[in-house]
């Protein structure tokens, strides 16, 4: 088993209102790694602006570092 696993998840923000339209993608990535015996060690985010298109919204890139529990 690897000591660390690094994943990137891209989240697309809703154009109207607040909150991500797909936080379930982030939740799934975390739960999948937990089931494999890893815990979330670090998470960082970076955002990029809207492309100016209708329904574009902002994008957030989440980088997750998981540490082996074993």
Backbone as ProteinMPNN parsed JSONL, in Angstrom:
{"seq_chain_A": "XXXXXXXXXXXXXXXXXXXXXXXXXXXXXXXXXXXXXXXXXXXXXXXXXXXXXXXXXXXXXXXXXXXXXX", "coords_chain_A": {"N_chain_A": [[0.849, -1.188, 0.0], [0.53, 2.218, -0.815], [2.049, 5.036, 0.82], [1.033, 7.637, 0.598], [-1.627, 9.169, -1.279], [-2.535, 11.186, -3.98], [-5.092, 13.186, -5.214], [-7.02, 14.971, -7.675], [-9.887, 16.935, -7.89], [-12.326, 18.385, -9.876], [-14.572, 20.931, -9.43], [-17.609, 22.355, -10.446], [-19.033, 25.407, -10.062], [-22.364, 26.527, -9.369], [-24.148, 28.69, -11.561], [-26.159, 30.413, -10.704], [-27.039, 31.41, -7.439], [-25.606, 29.907, -4.444], [-22.956, 27.654, -3.493], [-21.609, 24.486, -4.448], [-22.475, 22.714, -7.39], [-21.845, 20.092, -7.549], [-20.812, 18.78, -5.22], [-20.974, 16.213, -4.397], [-19.165, 14.769, -5.898], [-16.724, 15.356, -4.731], [-17.178, 14.363, -2.168], [-17.519, 11.647, -2.781], [-14.943, 10.977, -3.719], [-13.447, 11.276, -1.368], [-14.7, 9.384, 0.35], [-14.26, 7.029, -1.124], [-11.471, 6.727, -0.926], [-11.215, 6.502, 1.834], [-12.435, 4.054, 2.254], [-10.483, 2.445, 1.245], [-8.575, 2.512, 3.158], [-7.333, 4.926, 3.724], [-6.825, 8.217, 5.077], [-7.989, 11.594, 4.937], [-5.514, 13.881, 4.551], [-4.588, 16.438, 3.73], [-6.154, 19.224, 2.143], [-6.394, 21.377, -0.585], [-7.531, 24.255, -2.373], [-8.159, 25.812, -5.53], [-9.357, 28.432, -7.511], [-10.914, 29.271, -10.63], [-11.992, 31.796, -12.843], [-15.229, 32.493, -14.349], [-16.004, 31.484, -17.672], [-17.478, 33.21, -19.051], [-19.638, 32.292, -20.411], [-23.07, 31.41, -20.904], [-24.422, 29.785, -18.17], [-21.929, 29.029, -17.405], [-20.336, 29.525, -14.954], [-18.105, 29.379, -12.051], [-15.05, 27.503, -11.629], [-13.681, 25.17, -9.397], [-10.725, 23.775, -8.326], [-9.902, 21.08, -6.481], [-7.327, 19.782, -4.567], [-6.448, 16.853, -3.117], [-4.792, 15.221, -0.499], [-4.163, 12.087, 0.655], [-3.455, 10.002, 3.424], [-2.016, 6.898, 4.286], [-3.519, 4.655, 6.579], [-2.476, 2.346, 7.398]], "CA_chain_A": [[0.0, 0.0, 0.0], [1.27, 3.472, -0.862], [1.92, 5.847, 2.03], [0.189, 8.789, 0.277], [-2.311, 9.22, -2.567], [-2.93, 12.56, -4.306], [-6.166, 13.252, -6.205], [-7.575, 16.287, -7.981], [-11.302, 16.906, -8.232], [-12.769, 19.674, -10.411], [-15.959, 21.236, -9.077], [-18.176, 23.468, -11.199], [-19.997, 26.152, -9.257], [-23.617, 26.93, -9.998], [-24.156, 30.077, -12.033], [-27.068, 31.161, -9.836], [-27.062, 30.927, -6.061], [-24.32, 29.58, -3.845], [-22.681, 26.236, -3.275], [-21.24, 23.727, -5.624], [-23.487, 21.855, -7.981], [-21.425, 18.699, -7.562], [-20.002, 18.409, -4.052], [-21.0, 14.758, -4.251], [-17.924, 14.257, -6.502], [-15.7, 15.489, -3.698], [-17.547, 13.418, -1.113], [-17.249, 10.303, -3.282], [-13.492, 10.785, -3.742], [-12.999, 11.103, 0.023], [-15.209, 8.113, 0.857], [-13.585, 5.94, -1.833], [-10.135, 6.547, -0.347], [-11.401, 6.031, 3.217], [-12.738, 2.63, 2.166], [-9.221, 1.771, 0.908], [-7.67, 2.599, 4.298], [-6.643, 6.219, 3.746], [-7.547, 9.353, 5.675], [-7.673, 12.87, 4.3], [-4.404, 14.541, 5.243], [-4.576, 17.851, 3.346], [-6.939, 19.614, 0.972], [-6.214, 22.76, -1.021], [-8.404, 24.6, -3.491], [-7.822, 26.939, -6.393], [-10.528, 28.717, -8.338], [-10.724, 30.006, -11.873], [-13.2, 32.561, -13.126], [-16.175, 32.054, -15.356], [-15.606, 31.661, -19.067], [-18.371, 34.191, -19.638], [-20.692, 31.637, -21.169], [-24.297, 31.188, -20.143], [-24.325, 28.541, -17.429], [-20.517, 28.709, -17.203], [-20.006, 29.421, -13.539], [-16.7, 29.245, -11.687], [-14.55, 26.152, -11.393], [-12.775, 25.032, -8.261], [-9.913, 22.561, -8.36], [-9.539, 20.627, -5.129], [-6.251, 18.804, -4.527], [-6.582, 16.123, -1.861], [-3.709, 14.318, -0.16], [-4.609, 11.07, 1.592], [-2.376, 9.285, 4.108], [-2.36, 5.533, 4.634], [-3.697, 4.358, 7.998], [-1.831, 1.067, 7.645]], "C_chain_A": [[0.889, 1.244, 0.0], [1.05, 4.248, 0.426], [0.961, 7.029, 1.802], [-0.435, 8.612, -1.102], [-2.75, 10.661, -2.767], [-3.974, 12.507, -5.417], [-6.533, 14.703, -6.469], [-9.016, 16.097, -8.426], [-11.671, 18.302, -8.713], [-14.253, 19.838, -10.094], [-16.418, 22.431, -9.891], [-19.233, 24.135, -10.342], [-21.25, 26.454, -10.066], [-23.501, 28.379, -10.446], [-25.028, 30.945, -11.126], [-27.033, 30.565, -8.442], [-25.666, 30.586, -5.569], [-24.171, 28.085, -3.688], [-22.41, 25.507, -4.561], [-22.393, 22.873, -6.105], [-23.094, 20.389, -7.934], [-20.482, 18.349, -6.41], [-20.007, 16.906, -3.82], [-19.761, 14.129, -4.877], [-16.795, 14.289, -5.486], [-15.946, 14.484, -2.579], [-17.227, 11.98, -1.535], [-15.75, 10.019, -3.286], [-12.957, 10.524, -2.335], [-13.441, 9.746, 0.568], [-14.554, 6.913, 0.172], [-12.209, 5.666, -1.232], [-10.22, 6.048, 1.098], [-11.669, 4.527, 3.226], [-11.487, 1.807, 1.851], [-8.192, 1.876, 2.032], [-6.852, 3.879, 4.354], [-7.485, 7.253, 4.472], [-7.1, 10.617, 4.969], [-6.63, 13.582, 5.142], [-4.459, 16.043, 4.99], [-5.51, 18.069, 2.163], [-6.641, 21.075, 0.678], [-7.152, 23.013, -2.192], [-7.842, 25.781, -4.259], [-9.027, 27.176, -7.278], [-10.111, 29.454, -9.599], [-12.048, 30.65, -12.218], [-14.053, 31.946, -14.211], [-15.625, 32.319, -16.739], [-16.526, 32.648, -19.773], [-19.507, 33.58, -20.449], [-21.922, 31.471, -20.282], [-24.203, 29.819, -19.477], [-22.897, 28.141, -17.108], [-20.159, 28.5, -15.758], [-18.515, 29.287, -13.301], [-16.341, 27.783, -11.505], [-13.585, 26.194, -10.22], [-12.045, 23.708, -8.417], [-9.496, 22.233, -6.941], [-8.44, 19.575, -5.266], [-6.28, 18.168, -3.137], [-5.393, 15.193, -1.684], [-4.222, 13.382, 0.93], [-3.393, 10.334, 2.145], [-2.873, 7.888, 4.498], [-2.501, 5.38, 6.142], [-2.941, 3.094, 8.395], [-0.336, 1.134, 7.821]], "O_chain_A": [[1.879, 1.309, 0.729], [-0.004, 4.137, 1.053], [0.179, 7.382, 2.685], [0.152, 7.985, -1.984], [-3.274, 11.29, -1.848], [-3.763, 11.858, -6.442], [-6.379, 15.561, -5.6], [-9.324, 15.218, -9.23], [-11.369, 19.291, -8.046], [-15.077, 18.993, -10.445], [-15.69, 23.417, -10.012], [-20.212, 23.504, -9.945], [-21.198, 26.615, -11.285], [-22.843, 29.192, -9.797], [-24.67, 32.082, -10.818], [-27.0, 29.344, -8.286], [-24.669, 30.933, -6.202], [-25.15, 27.342, -3.745], [-22.916, 25.866, -5.625], [-23.188, 22.374, -5.309], [-23.912, 19.523, -8.242], [-19.463, 17.691, -6.619], [-19.139, 16.382, -3.123], [-19.335, 13.06, -4.439], [-16.003, 13.351, -5.397], [-15.015, 13.832, -2.106], [-16.723, 11.193, -0.735], [-15.329, 8.93, -2.896], [-12.112, 9.65, -2.139], [-12.644, 9.035, 1.18], [-14.316, 5.89, 0.814], [-11.825, 4.511, -1.049], [-9.383, 5.255, 1.531], [-11.184, 3.811, 4.103], [-11.432, 0.614, 2.152], [-7.068, 1.393, 1.891], [-5.787, 3.908, 4.97], [-8.714, 7.172, 4.479], [-5.98, 10.703, 4.467], [-6.855, 13.85, 6.322], [-4.385, 16.834, 5.929], [-5.639, 17.209, 1.292], [-6.637, 21.91, 1.583], [-7.52, 22.086, -2.914], [-7.145, 26.632, -3.707], [-9.653, 26.225, -7.745], [-9.102, 30.158, -9.631], [-13.109, 30.104, -11.915], [-13.649, 31.006, -14.895], [-14.869, 33.268, -16.948], [-16.369, 32.894, -20.969], [-20.255, 34.302, -21.107], [-21.814, 31.402, -19.057], [-23.937, 28.816, -20.14], [-22.659, 27.047, -16.597], [-19.725, 27.415, -15.371], [-17.746, 29.101, -14.244], [-17.201, 26.938, -11.259], [-12.788, 27.12, -10.073], [-12.66, 22.66, -8.613], [-8.816, 23.02, -6.282], [-8.6, 18.594, -5.993], [-6.154, 18.852, -2.121], [-5.025, 14.462, -2.604], [-4.66, 13.826, 1.991], [-2.427, 10.076, 1.426], [-3.996, 7.722, 4.974], [-1.692, 5.915, 6.9], [-2.783, 2.803, 9.581], [0.307, 0.106, 8.035]]}, "name": "protein", "num_of_chains": 1, "seq": "XXXXXXXXXXXXXXXXXXXXXXXXXXXXXXXXXXXXXXXXXXXXXXXXXXXXXXXXXXXXXXXXXXXXXX"}
